[in-house]
């Protein structure tokens, strides 16, 4: 059975691994012997190195994804010419009836209720439910109370519907007439018909279609970009206020 190392030993080992990551194997052996000074036996170093490598790999992957998200947001800003405000998530509020994110931006930053919250290249995460001076509550698209007016662009004509949150399930496309043709993989985007939410934000893609010829409407399940945990880099789209001069 592998020896379980104390937290202090692992922290000390981190310093050794980081300091020797660029050294030759022979030099690592020499320094490995001196690791006993930190309370780590030399034979434990491979295990410490394994833990450190896994941690560094995970961190590197996370940073890479964050950089990708930021680059995509920059492309979206340049293309759409909207004003966005970075909104770090400071907490969560989840129970059987709702799912909310708490962000550290508020009315003093220009945030208003109903403002869309996005990530990446215009992916809609949710909308601002309420805001006080310094914080806001964001309702994600999968919250049961979330209803977003959407459109599925088509070659001949676009199809309109409503993207409704389904807690624990995801997002469902509803109120689409049975006569309209839906296809799996089609993109579902905001229609621009909802106050405060511009057209062209990506809500998701159609993954499963439920169609009964006897019904007036059909439904479809949507695959959303961030189904469970939102990305760390989210932004609120700030709408210009029409204040009198």
C-alpha positions in Angstrom: 0.0 0.0 0.0 1.3 3.4 -0.9 2.3 5.7 1.9 -0.1 8.5 2.6 1.8 11.8 2.7 0.9 14.7 5.0 -0.3 17.9 3.4 2.8 19.7 4.7 5.0 17.1 3.0 3.2 17.4 -0.3 3.5 21.2 -0.2 7.2 20.9 0.6 7.5 18.4 -2.3 5.8 20.9 -4.6 8.7 23.2 -4.1 11.2 20.5 -4.9 9.4 19.4 -8.0 8.9 22.9 -9.3 12.5 23.8 -8.7 13.8 20.7 -10.4 11.4 20.4 -13.3 14.0 21.6 -15.7 17.0 19.7 -14.3 18.7 16.5 -15.5 17.7 13.1 -14.0 21.0 12.8 -12.2 20.5 16.2 -10.6 17.0 15.3 -9.5 18.4 12.2 -7.8 20.9 14.3 -5.8 18.2 16.8 -4.8 15.8 13.9 -4.1 18.2 12.7 -1.4 18.2 16.1 0.2 14.4 16.0 0.3 14.6 14.3 3.6 15.3 17.7 5.0 11.7 18.5 4.3 10.5 15.3 5.8 10.0 13.4 2.5 11.7 10.1 1.9 13.4 9.9 -1.5 11.3 6.8 -2.5 8.2 9.0 -2.0 9.3 11.5 -4.6 7.9 9.7 -7.6 4.4 9.7 -6.0 4.7 13.4 -5.1 5.8 14.1 -8.7 2.8 12.1 -9.9 0.5 14.2 -7.8 2.2 17.4 -8.9 2.1 16.5 -12.5 -1.6 15.7 -12.4 -2.3 19.0 -10.6 -0.2 21.0 -13.1 -1.9 19.3 -16.1 -5.4 20.1 -14.7 -4.4 23.7 -14.0 -2.8 24.0 -17.5 -6.0 22.6 -19.1 -8.1 25.0 -17.1 -6.0 28.0 -18.0 -6.0 27.0 -21.7 -9.8 26.8 -21.6 -10.1 30.2 -19.9 -7.8 31.7 -22.5 -10.0 30.2 -25.3 -13.1 31.5 -23.7 -11.6 35.0 -23.4 -10.5 34.9 -27.1 -14.0 33.9 -28.2 -15.6 36.6 -26.1 -13.2 39.1 -27.8 -14.3 37.9 -31.2 -17.9 38.2 -30.2 -17.5 41.8 -29.0 -15.7 42.8 -32.2 -18.4 41.2 -34.3 -21.5 42.3 -32.5 -20.1 45.7 -31.1 -21.9 45.3 -27.8 -20.6 46.5 -24.4 -19.8 43.7 -22.0 -18.9 43.6 -18.4 -16.9 40.8 -16.8 -18.9 39.2 -14.0 -17.0 36.9 -11.7 -19.3 34.3 -10.0 -19.1 34.6 -6.2 -21.7 32.0 -5.2 -24.5 29.6 -6.1 -28.1 29.2 -5.0 -29.6 25.9 -5.9 -32.7 24.1 -4.6 -35.4 21.8 -6.1 -37.2 24.9 -7.5 -34.5 27.1 -8.8 -30.9 27.5 -9.9 -29.1 30.9 -9.6 -25.6 32.2 -9.8 -24.5 35.2 -7.7 -22.1 37.5 -9.5 -20.0 40.4 -8.1 -21.5 43.1 -10.3 -24.5 45.3 -9.7 -26.4 48.4 -10.6 -23.4 50.6 -9.9 -21.7 48.8 -12.7 -24.6 49.4 -15.1 -26.2 46.0 -14.6 -30.0 45.8 -15.0 -32.6 43.0 -14.5 -33.2 41.1 -17.7 -29.7 41.6 -19.1 -28.2 38.6 -20.9 -25.2 36.8 -19.5 -22.9 35.1 -22.0 -19.7 33.1 -22.2 -17.4 32.3 -25.1 -18.4 33.4 -28.6 -21.9 34.6 -27.7 -23.2 31.5 -25.8 -26.1 32.5 -23.7 -25.6 31.4 -20.1 -28.7 33.0 -18.6 -30.2 36.4 -17.7 -30.0 38.7 -14.7 -32.9 38.1 -12.5 -32.3 40.9 -10.0 -29.5 43.3 -9.1 -28.6 45.5 -6.2 -25.7 48.0 -6.0 -22.8 45.5 -5.9 -24.2 42.0 -6.8 -26.6 40.4 -9.2 -28.6 37.1 -9.3 -28.3 35.3 -12.7 -30.9 32.8 -13.8 -29.3 30.2 -16.0 -31.1 29.0 -19.1 -31.8 25.6 -17.5 -33.6 27.1 -14.6 -37.3 26.1 -14.6 -38.4 29.7 -14.7 -36.2 30.6 -17.7 -38.1 31.3 -21.0 -36.1 32.7 -23.9 -37.6 33.6 -27.3 -35.5 31.8 -29.9 -35.2 31.2 -33.6 -33.8 28.3 -35.7 -32.4 29.9 -38.9 -33.5 28.0 -42.0 -32.6 28.2 -45.7 -36.1 29.2 -46.7 -37.7 30.4 -43.5 -36.8 30.6 -39.9 -38.6 28.7 -37.2 -39.6 30.5 -33.9 -40.1 29.0 -30.5 -39.4 29.2 -26.8 -36.4 27.7 -25.0 -37.6 26.7 -21.6 -35.5 25.6 -18.7 -36.0 22.1 -17.3 -34.4 21.7 -13.9 -32.2 18.6 -13.8 -32.9 18.0 -17.5 -31.6 21.0 -19.4 -33.4 23.1 -21.9 -36.4 22.2 -24.1 -37.6 23.9 -27.3 -41.4 24.4 -27.1 -44.3 26.0 -29.0 -43.0 25.0 -32.4 -45.9 24.2 -34.8 -46.0 20.5 -35.8 -45.8 21.6 -39.5 -42.3 23.0 -39.1 -39.3 20.9 -39.9 -36.7 20.6 -37.2 -33.4 18.7 -37.6 -30.9 17.5 -35.0 -27.8 19.6 -34.9 -29.6 22.8 -35.9 -28.5 25.9 -33.9 -31.0 27.6 -31.7 -30.4 31.3 -31.2 -32.1 34.3 -29.5 -34.6 35.9 -31.8 -34.2 39.5 -30.7 -37.9 39.7 -30.0 -37.4 39.7 -26.2 -36.7 43.0 -24.5 -33.1 43.4 -23.5 -31.8 40.3 -25.3 -30.2 40.9 -28.7 -30.6 38.5 -31.6 -27.9 36.0 -32.4 -26.9 34.6 -29.0 -26.4 30.9 -29.1 -28.8 29.0 -26.7 -27.9 25.5 -27.9 -28.4 22.9 -30.6 -31.2 20.5 -31.2 -30.4 17.0 -29.9 -33.7 15.2 -29.8 -37.1 15.9 -31.4 -40.4 14.8 -29.9 -43.1 14.9 -32.6 -46.6 13.5 -32.4 -48.7 14.0 -35.6 -51.8 14.4 -33.4 -50.4 17.4 -31.5 -50.4 21.0 -32.6 -46.9 21.6 -31.4 -43.6 19.7 -31.3 -40.8 19.9 -28.7 -37.1 19.2 -28.8 -34.3 18.8 -26.3 -31.4 21.2 -26.6 -27.7 20.6 -25.9 -26.5 23.7 -24.3 -22.8 24.8 -24.2 -22.5 24.8 -20.4 -25.1 22.3 -19.1 -24.0 22.0 -15.4 -21.3 24.4 -14.2 -20.8 27.8 -15.9 -17.4 28.8 -17.1 -15.3 31.0 -14.9 -15.2 33.8 -17.5 -18.8 35.1 -18.0 -19.9 38.6 -19.0 -23.1 40.6 -18.8 -24.2 42.5 -21.9 -24.8 46.1 -20.8 -27.6 47.8 -22.7 -27.4 51.6 -23.2 -29.9 53.5 -21.1 -32.2 56.1 -22.7 -31.8 58.8 -20.2 -33.0 62.3 -21.0 -30.3 65.0 -21.5 
